[in-house]
């Protein structure tokens, strides 16, 4: 399997998809990407870029899932962030609002990618349910 990546440029706030990444040079600590105009190439220092590897899984709609994606279950039971748990050697979904996780391999095809942590930070907010109690007189 050929590794696939996308990259978030921290300084310019631009996401580069897998097709935009031309080269990653570890020795020079540089990444070469196509610019938005696609008429020239641009080098960035690897320290200014957050690389996100593909998990190898696809969501319910067939969209490729990357580390840093925010996913939601089809039925809306959970929402979480895709990350790598090196101690488990597996990609997991860290549930938002809970101290728990779900292995991505068990639920990937029943989830939907709804954004990512860089372009959609508002999706990381926990929805608080308003509980109204009624008193009987």
N, C-alpha and C positions, 0 to 999 in steps of 0.2 A: 504494500500500500504506500503510495506517495503521500507524504504529510501535506496537509493543506492548512493554510494560515490566513488570518485577516489581521489587520493592524490598526490600532488607534493612535494617532499622533497627538500626544498630550499638549503640545504647544499650539498647534493649529486647530485642534478639535475636529480633525477629519478622520473618517473611517475609510480604510482601504480594504476592499474585498480581495478574496484570494486571487482573482484575475488581475488585480492591480499590482500585486507584489511581483517584481521581476527577479530580485535576488536578495538573499540575506547573507552577508559576509560576516561571519563570527570573528574572524581574525582582525578585520578592520573595524568591527563593531558598527557596521553600517547596514542600512536597508535601502534598497533601490525600488522606488515605486513610480507608477505612472501618475502624472498630475491630473487634475480634473479636466484639463483641456485635452489630455491624451496626445499632445503634440510634443511633449518633452518628458524626460525622466528627472526624478528628484531623489537625492540622497538625504537620508536622515540618520542621526546618531541613534543607535539602538536604545540608549538610555532615555531618549525622547519618545519612544514608541512602545506601546504595550502590545506584544504579540499574543494572539489567541489561536490556539490549535483547534482543529476540527476534532470532535469527539468520535467521528465515524458513524454517528447515529443520525437519523432523520426524524422529524416530527410527524404528526398526523397528516400534514399537508405535503410531506416530502421535502420540506426545507431542511437543509443541513444545520446541525446544531453545533455551535462553537462554545468553548469556555467563555464565560462572561455573559452568555445569553440569559434572558429572563424568560422562563416558560410557565405556562399555566396548564393545568389538566383540562381535558375536554369538558368535563362536567363542572369545572370551577371549584373543585374541592381544595386545591392547593396552588400556590404560586411560589416560585423559587428561582435561585440563581445556579447556573451550571458551573461546577468547579471540579477540580481534580483532587481527590483524596489520595495522596501518595502512600499513606499508611495502609490503605485498602487496595491500592493499585487500580482504582476505578473512578470513573466520572460519577458524580452525584449531583442531586439537586438539593441545595441548602434551602429549606423552607423559610420563607419570609414570615417573621412574626413568631417563629418557633425555634427551639434548639434541637432540631431534628433534621434528618436528611432522608432522601429516597435514592436508591441506586438508579442511575439514568437508564441502564440496560433493561430494567424491568418495566419502565413506564414511558420510554422515549416515544414509541409510536402512538401513545394516547395523550401526548402533550401538544401544545402549540407554542411556537416561538412568538412572543409578543413584543420583544425588544431586546436591548442589551444594557449593561450597567453604565456604559459611557454615553450613549445617545439618549437614553430614556431613564434617567435617575428618578424621575417622579414615580415610576412603576415599583420602586423599592419601598414606598411608603406602606405602612400597615393600615388597612382599613379597620377603623374602630367601629364596632357595632354599638349603636345607641340602644340601650335597654330601658324601656319605659315600664315602670311598675304602676299598677293601678291599685288604689286602696279602696276597700269597701267601707262605707260608713254605716 
